[in-house]
Amino acid sequence: MNPNKPHIVLLGAGYAGMMTTKKLLQKLSIQDADITLVNKHNYHYQTTWLHEVAAGTIDVNRSRIMISDVIDSHRVHIIQDTVTKIDKDNKRVELANGEIAYDYLVISLGFEKASFGIPGMEEHAYSIQDVNQSRLIRDHIEYQFAKYQNDVENRDPSMLTIIVGGAGFTGIEFCGELAERIPELCRKYDIPRNQVRIINVEGMDSVLPGFDPELANYAQQSLEARGIEFRLGTFIKEVKEGSIIIGEDEEIQAGTFVWTGGVQANHLVGEAGFELTKGKVNVDNTLRPAGYDEIFILGDCSWVLDNETGIPYPPTAQLAIQEAETCAHNIRTLIFGGTLKEFKYDNKGTVASLGGRDAMGTVFDGKKLYGIQAKVMKNVIDDRYLFLLGGPKLVLKKGKFRPF
């Protein structure tokens, strides 16, 4: 690194980290700054596709993109390593295999499972957190089918019960993919579909809490028609090996329990000394935490408040992607001077896949979409991100061109 040039370090190659890197390359020349991107893998993955990987409806490699395929390694120093500590007061980041100093830091390390203190959640629940965790869920579910089919003398019906904790977007989309995948596994292992139970447990009284009630009802009815059971207004009290306790001490035996009920910032953010609110850091409208003008915290690690409502924006991929432009602009401004940009979220709508050809959601001015029309729009949204990241070549390689 050139000591005469500012050093920009980005931690994490998720949506925010990747897009901020792309934007910095557009706004800065190689003479303006040194840029380093740190990630524990040599690939970026589509977090919003992980529920499909977990269900087994897409191949794991479909969700992964090699970082060097879309980021110019001649202009960005790409380090494959694990961040172990953020020393914000000395402007250093410790890695498993070394350390690096920074002048400007972008923290976009993503989320971790939030267990809310539920006993047994950490030990016994699967979680759709990353590629490897999602692949483990897929393999575990199929193993349960294979074991049930082969172990005739010790067959336990609960092996074919899958419980999904939480009916937010991830939980609902995962249920939708399971509704497509389970009939395939039943045919593969010669198991009647009616012997398999998929149960969604949600503490609130409706699926997709806070979402448009009409759309939420559509999602629930679509999934119920394909065999998904819902236990709404029911809290999980404990997770055991092979069962969960819900409500008034009701125990449900299950071979698989997948928790989608909550996320929090990567633990390193809290350990660095940033004050957390519900597991994340509040940042101002320039995307910086109080007292640290050279640090930006993006994506699932932070809350950005809507000035009009005082409510944090929803932590979506769309939000993380939009934060990149503001972050890159403000870093350039800190280097060369000028006016800092305040982040303004442009809600382009939200579409949730329900598996197969079905989906629902809103776009642009709140227009509601259902069924195959919504599924096509969902694929367009996914392909648009691929285009922004890697252009037409990446869309052709990884894109979703068909609604099913």
N, C-alpha and C positions, 0 to 999 in steps of 0.2 A: 504494500500500500504506500502511496505517496503522502508523506507527512504534510505536504503543502496543499493538499486537497482535502476537503471535508469527506469524512467517511460515513456513509449511510448504511446501517445494518437493519435488515428485515428478518424477523424471527417468525418462521412458519410459512409454508407454501400452500395455504388454503386459498379460498376465493379472494380475501382481502390482500394477502401477501403477494399472490401472483399478479393480480391486477394493479396493485400499487407499483410493483416492479416494472410492469409494462408501461405504466404511465410515467414513471421516472425516466425510463429510457427515451420516451418521447420528448420530455421536457428538459433533459440535461444531456450534454455531450460528454464524451469520455474525458475531456479536459476539465469539466466542471466538478466532478466528484467521483469518488470510488464507491461502488455499490456492492454489498455482500448480502446474499440470501442464504439463510441457514434453515435446513429442514432435516428431519431425522431419516427421511426416505429420499431416494433419488427421483421420486415421482410425486405428482400432484393428483389428488383424487376428487371426484365429484361427490361431495358430501350428500347432496340431494338425491343421489342414485344409490346410496348405500342400503336403503331398505330393499331395493331390488336384488342387490348382491346377497343380502341376508336371507331373502326368501328363495334365492336360486333362480330367479327369472331372467337375470342377465349374467354373463360371464364376468368374473372379477376384473379381467383385463380391460373390459369395456369401460370401466369406471376410472381407470388409471391413465395418466398422461405423463410421459417422461418430461421432467422439468427442462432438460437440455433441448428438447424438441421445440419448445415455444419461447424459451428465454435464451438470449444470445450470451453464451458463456464467455465470449471474448470481451464483453462489456460488463458482465456481472460475475463476480466471484461466487460460485455456488459451492457451499460447504454442506456435505452430508454428515451431520453430527447431531447429537442430542443436547439441547440446552439444559443445563443443570442449575443455573443461578443467574439472576439479573441483578447486578450491582449498580443501581441507578444513581447512587451518590458519587461513585467513582467512574461512571460511564464505561462500565465493562460488562461483558457477558461471558460467563463461564460455560464451557462445553465439556462433554465427557472426555474429549481428547485435546483440550487446549482452552484458550480464551481469546477474545477479541475486544478491542476498544472501539468506541463509536463516538461520533459527533452528533448524529441524529439516529434515533432508534424507532423502529416500527414494530410493535408487539402485536402479532396476529397468530397466536399459538393455538387458537381454537378452543373447543369445549371439552369438558369431562363430565362423566355421569354425576348427577346430583341425587344422592340417596335420601335426603331429607331425614336422616336419622332413623330410617326404618330398619329394624333389626334384620340381619341376614341379607340385606340388599347387596352389600359389597361382595359378600362371599358367594352368593348363590344365583345372582341375576346376570343374564347376558345383557349386553347393551350394544346398540348400533352406533359405535363410536368412530371406527375407522375401518379400513379395508380388511385388516386381519381379524378384527372382532366380528365383522359381518360375515366373513368367510367361515369363521368358526361356528356361527349360528346356523348357516346353511348346512354345513357338514354334520352338525349335531342333530338337526331335525331329520336329515336323511338317515343317520345312524339309528335313530329311534325307530324308524320304519323298518329298516333292515333287521334290527334286533328283534322287533316284535314278530316279523314274518318268519324268522329262523328259529327262535327260541319257543317252540310250541308248548313245552311243558311248563314254562314259567311266564307265560304271557300276562302282562299287566296292562289293562285297558288305558291306564293313565299315561302310559308311554306315548300314546297318540293324542294326548291333550296338550295344546299349545296355548299358553296364557300370555297376552300382551298387556303390559301395565301402562296405562295412559292412552287417551284418545285425542291427543293433539295431532298435528300434521304428520309427524313421523309415525305415530302409532296407527293412525288411520291409513296412511299410505302402505305401511307394512302389512296391515290386515288385508288390504286390497291385493297385494302381491301374493300373500298366502292363499287367498281365495282362488287365485289362478294356479299356483304351484301345487297345492295339496292334491287336487284331482290327478295331476300327472304322477305324483308319488304313489297314489293309491293304485293307479294302473300298473306302474312299474313293479310294485311289490304285492299286487293282487290282494289289496285290502279294501273292503267296502268303504265308500266315502262316509257313510253314516257312523262309522266307528271312530272317526276323527273329530275332535272338538277344537275349535278355535274360539277362545274367550277373551274379550277385551274388557278390562276392569278400569273404570274411570271414577275419580272422586267427585267430579262435578256431575250435574244432572243432565248434561247433554254431551254429545261428541263435539269436538272442535270448539271448546269453550271460548266465548268471545267472538266467534265467527258468525257470519250471517246465518240466522236460524233456518231459513229456507234451504240454503245450501247444505248446512249441517244435517238437516233431516233427510235430504236427498242422499247424502253420503251414507248415513246409517241404514236407510232402507235398501240401498244398493248392496251393501255388504251383508245385511241380514238375509237378503234374497239368495245370497250365495253361501249361506251357512255360517256366518260369523255371529256369535252370541255376544250380547253386551250386558255388562253389569254396571249400570250407571248409578251415580250417587253412592258409590261404594269405595271405601278407602282400604288400601292394603296395610295391614297391621304388622305383618311379619312375613319374611321369605325364608323358607326352609329348603333343605335339599330334597327335591321331589314334591314340594307342595307350597302353597301360600295360605296365609290366614287373612281373611277379609271380614269386614262388617262386624257382626256380633259373634266373633270367634268361629266363623264358618271356615272350614279347611277344604281346599280344593287340591286334589292330587294332580300333578302335571309332570310330564317328561321334559317340558321346555318352558322356561319363563324368561321373557324378554322385556326389559324395562325401558320405556321411552318417555317416562313421565317428567323428566326435567334435566337441565344441563346447567353447568356453571363454568366460569373461566378456568383455564388451565391453572393448576395449583401454584405454578411458579409466579404468577402475578400477585397472589396474596402473600407468598413468601418473600417477595421483593419489597414488601412494605406498603404497597398501594392499599388504600382504604376500599373495602368491598361493600357493595350494597346488593344483597341477594346474590352473592357469589360473583359479582362483576364490578368493574370500576366505572364510576361516573366520569365521563369526559365532557369538556365544554364543546361549543359548536365548531371549534377548530380541530376537534378530535384529540385534544391533549388533556392529561390529568392535571389537577391543580398543583402548581409549584414546579412543574417540569416542562419547560417550554420546548425542549428538544426531543421529547418523547411523544409518540402517537400510539394510541391503543385502539385497535379496530376489531370488527367482527364480533365473535362470540365472547371476547374478553371484556367488552365494554358495554355500557349503556349510553346512548345518545338521546337526550330528552327533546321532545317536540316542544318548541317554545310556546306554542298556542295552548296545548293541553297539559304540559308538564309531565306527560306520560312518555316513557321510553319507547322508541321505535321497536317494532318486533325484530328479533335477531334472525334475520333471514339471509340467504345468499344474495338476494337482490340488494339488501342494505349494505352488505360487505363490499359488493362490487361497486356500488355508487360511492362508498367512502373513499375508494382508491383515488379518484380524481381530486377530491378535496385535499387528501393527505399529500399527494405528490405536488400539487400546486403550492401548498403551504411550506413544504420542505424547500422547494425552489425559492420561495419568497424569503425564508429565513436565511438562505445562502446569499441571495443577491439583493434583497430588499424589495419593498412593495407592500401591497395590501393583502393581508391574510384573508382567505375565503372562509365563510361560514358554511357549514354543511347544511344542505336542505334536501330532505328525502323526497324523492319523486315516486310515489307509490303507483306502479304500473299495473297493479292487480296481483292476485294470488290464485294459482290454480293447483289443485291437489289431484294426483292420480289415484284412481280407485282400482287399479289393476285392469289388465286386458284393454278393451276399447273404452273403458269408462273413466270419467274424471268430472270434476266440477270446480267452479271458481269464478272470480271476477277479473275483468281486464279493463284497463284505462279508466273510463269514466264510471266504473261500477257495473258495467254490463255483465249480466250473469250468463255463464255458459254451462251446458250440461252434456254428458255423454261423449260421443265421438268428436263433436265439435270442440269440447273442452280438452279432449285428449290431444287433438291436433295442435291446439294452442300451447299445451304443456310441452309438446315436442319442439315447437317453434321457440319457446322460451329457453329450453335447454340448448338448442342449436345456436341460438343467438350468443349465448355465453361462450360456446366453443369458437364461434367466429371472432368475437372480441379478443379471445385469448390467443388463437393460433391461425385465424383466417380461414379461407375456404378449404385448404388442405386438411386442417384438423376436423372441420365439419364433415368432410367426405370420409375421413378415417373413423371418427367416433360418433358421428351424429345419429339422430333418430329421425328417419325420413318417413316412417309409417306410423300410424296411430296405434298399431298393435303388432 
